[in-house]
Amino acid sequence: MNLISEMKSKIDYKRGALSNETLLELYKTMLKPRSIEEKMLILLRQGRISKWFSGIGQEAISVGVTLAMNDEEYILPMHRNLGVFTSRNIPLHRLFSQWQGKASGFTKGRDRSFHFGTQEFKIVGMISHLGPQLGVADGIALASKLKNKNQATAVFTGEGGTSEGDFHEALNVASVWQLPVLFCIENNGYGLSTPTNEQYNCKDLADRALGYGIESHIIDGNNIIEVYTKVSELAKSIRNNPRPILIEFKTFRMRGHEEASGTKYVPQDLMDAWAEKDPITNFKHFLMEEGLLTEADDERLKAEFKAEIDTHLEIAGAEEHIKSSETIELNDVYREFDYQEVKENSETEELRFVDAVSQGLKQSMERHEDLVIMGQDVAEYGGVFKITDGFVEQFGKDRVRNTPICESAIVETGMGLSIAGIKSVVELQFSDFVTSGFNPVVNYLAKSHYRWNQNADVVLRMPCGAGVGAGPFHSQTNEAWFTKTPGLKVVYPAFPKDAKGLLATAINDPNPVLFFEHKALYRSIRQEVPTDYFTIPFGQAATLRTGDDVTVIAYGAAVHWALNTLDKHQDIQADVIDLRSLQPLDTETIYKSVKKTGRAIILQEDSMFGGIASDISALIMEHCFEDLDAPVKRVASLETPIPFINHLEDQYLSRDKFENELLALLEY
């Protein structure tokens, strides 16, 4: 770099109408993150920090984009975007505390480096899976558009991240909905060690915008003036004319993916060529050529930043190690929910399960004026099960939104809406299809509150279950995938009244809720249901029948299978517990019943291994062992995918196995 400092600028800067003050501010704002990085590399070698992802050589992008945005507009950065955080004037000791896992950071020691967000500074950090933040940006931008805020949202990814499905889904959704998002690709040559020619097979990533019908631009990512002026222009444009824009910033990563990786895989001539394009050194020369900066000025700025960094490192270093407890950790998994009971009115009407869900959803839309429903075919068509039939006429297409077939992006959009303060209900057309959006459910929605105190106010409606001859891809009851994921709530009603009341609670709850609706119950089960809006609390099972012989535990369609079996055996006096919600789980009701009857049988539609019946059985054994007169019995479906033809499906299901297993348990 000393050699370069004696040379003239290798970058062609065109200052245009930028004032001297602005030019100097751009330089200072780039120099600050570079100064921090150089200090962090020293601390890394000293073992005082554990890991570092360097953005040296890419500062112009982070700084230029951030300064082009308004303070109230959200930015979603990545590892190498330290300049976003410093340009938003986050106190340095808070960043240093974050990297040291201390309380003054942003994640209470629960996540590292830049894996955090902050509403105070309107920054939403990445997760290691990279792609989901692109769809989250869609949600934030959608909220801006719905609220007529005339705001832009900027989101970063690398060239490697453009290979992920989330990238394509997010661009498609943004294009279809004309969302004001700046999709910023930092094309720095390598995804860890994989060069671009092994990452994609086109000259410019900006060309991908053509396939989505959106505008794109290529910007020299090392030219701070070009970055700042062009992004300022584009941000202003999409505030007034909402639409997505794809920007490819050509730049280079001068250090390893992270410091332990090194750069031996990079040809030296390539490193040398990009070293000559260093964004800070070249801009320094330009300012000197313009008579705006001297070596003495530069040394003074560096000394000021060094003093600031050292002072804030002392503050962070003096902070005690974070203190916590199991109670604190457990309490932070979910946003606190102040459940408000809304009692049932006396007037009722007989409703099918499907109608109760529809009515409950409609009444929640009326109660929450900005609640958004998203899903495939949910608008004019009314959804494949007609639950949202007529909703467009009442609530409009802004709030009842057909989506492309892109489950990941829509779940992520729900997360973005929540960040911006809007509730959403996402219909997964069939619960089986959640696999296409599994990552954002279990890694973004579930973990955000625990990580940085940001709740995910999203309900995922999950039409599920067998018994309708729908085969392996439309029949799963996959609740166990989620009951084991801390941060998610899982609800599974068996009756129309419960479906309506629990859905209202799910929408009120500020946490992510997976709401399972068994398809075979939609039009086969009827019940008198209160006509007005009402709520039912989570974590309270319903005891449908009482008796001293045995405790029967079930949920969803399995509740009806159990009741039908007991109707055939009037001599069996059983406690029948309908769990209703699986997370939280009403263990108190289970234990009380089992201690009374001495026998327990758990019926689930899911296959046996890894199902929730296994956990309930273990809990009973741990808490009620001395009260048991027989082993706890689990009844579940075959360990196979779900077949299509009816006689194979009947053989698969646990429905017809329950009777024999119940009788055997009672004879034990």
Sequence and secondary structure as in RCSB ss.txt:
>XXXX:A:sequence
MNLISEMKSKIDYKRGALSNETLLELYKTMLKPRSIEEKMLILLRQGRISKWFSGIGQEAISVGVTLAMNDEEYI
LPMHRNLGVFTSRNIPLHRLFSQWQGKASGFTKGRDRSFHFGTQEFKIVGMISHLGPQLGVADGIALASKLKNKN
QATAVFTGEGGTSEGDFHEALNVASVWQLPVLFCIENNGYGLSTPTNEQYNCKDLADRALGYGIESHIIDGNNII
EVYTKVSELAKSIRNNPRPILIEFKTFRMRGHEEASGTKYVPQDLMDAWAEKDPITNFKHFLMEEGLLTEADDER
LKAEFKAEIDTHLEIAGAEEHIKSSETIELNDVYREFDYQEVKENSETEELRFVDAVSQGLKQSMERHEDLVIMG
QDVAEYGGVFKITDGFVEQFGKDRVRNTPICESAIVETGMGLSIAGIKSVVELQFSDFVTSGFNPVVNYLAKSHY
RWNQNADVVLRMPCGAGVGAGPFHSQTNEAWFTKTPGLKVVYPAFPKDAKGLLATAINDPNPVLFFEHKALYRSI
RQEVPTDYFTIPFGQAATLRTGDDVTVIAYGAAVHWALNTLDKHQDIQADVIDLRSLQPLDTETIYKSVKKTGRA
IILQEDSMFGGIASDISALIMEHCFEDLDAPVKRVASLETPIPFINHLEDQYLSRDKFENELLALLEY
>XXXX:A:secstr
 HHHHTS  SS    TT  HHHHHHHHHHHHHHHHHHHHHHHHHHTTSSS     TT HHHHHHHHHHS TTS E
E  TT HHHHHHTT  HHHHHHHHTT TTSSSTTSS TT  EETTTTEE   TT THHHHHHHHHHHHHHHTT  
  EEEEEETGGGGSHHHHHHHHHHHHHT  EEEEEEE SEETTEEGGGT SSS GGGGHHHHT EEEEEETT HH
HHHHHHHHHHHHHHHS   EEEEEE    S SSGGG STTS HHHHHHHHTT HHHHHHHHHHHTTS  HHHHHH
HHHHHHHHHHHHHHHHHHS      HHHHHHTSS           S EEEEEHHHHHHHHHHHHHHHSTT EEEE
TT STT  TT TTTTHHHHH TTTEEE  S HHHHHHHHHHHHHTT  EEEE SSGGGGGGGHHIIIIIITTHHH
HHS    EEEEEEE SSSS  TTS    THHHHTSTT EEE   SHHHHHHHHHHHHHSSS EEEEEEHHHHTT 
EEEEESS     TT  EEEE  SSEEEEE THHHHHHHHHHHH TT  EEEEE  EEETT HHHHHHHHHHHS E
EEEEEEESTTSHHHHHHHHHHHHHGGG SS  EEEEE SS   SSHHHHHHHSSTTTHHHHHHHHHT 
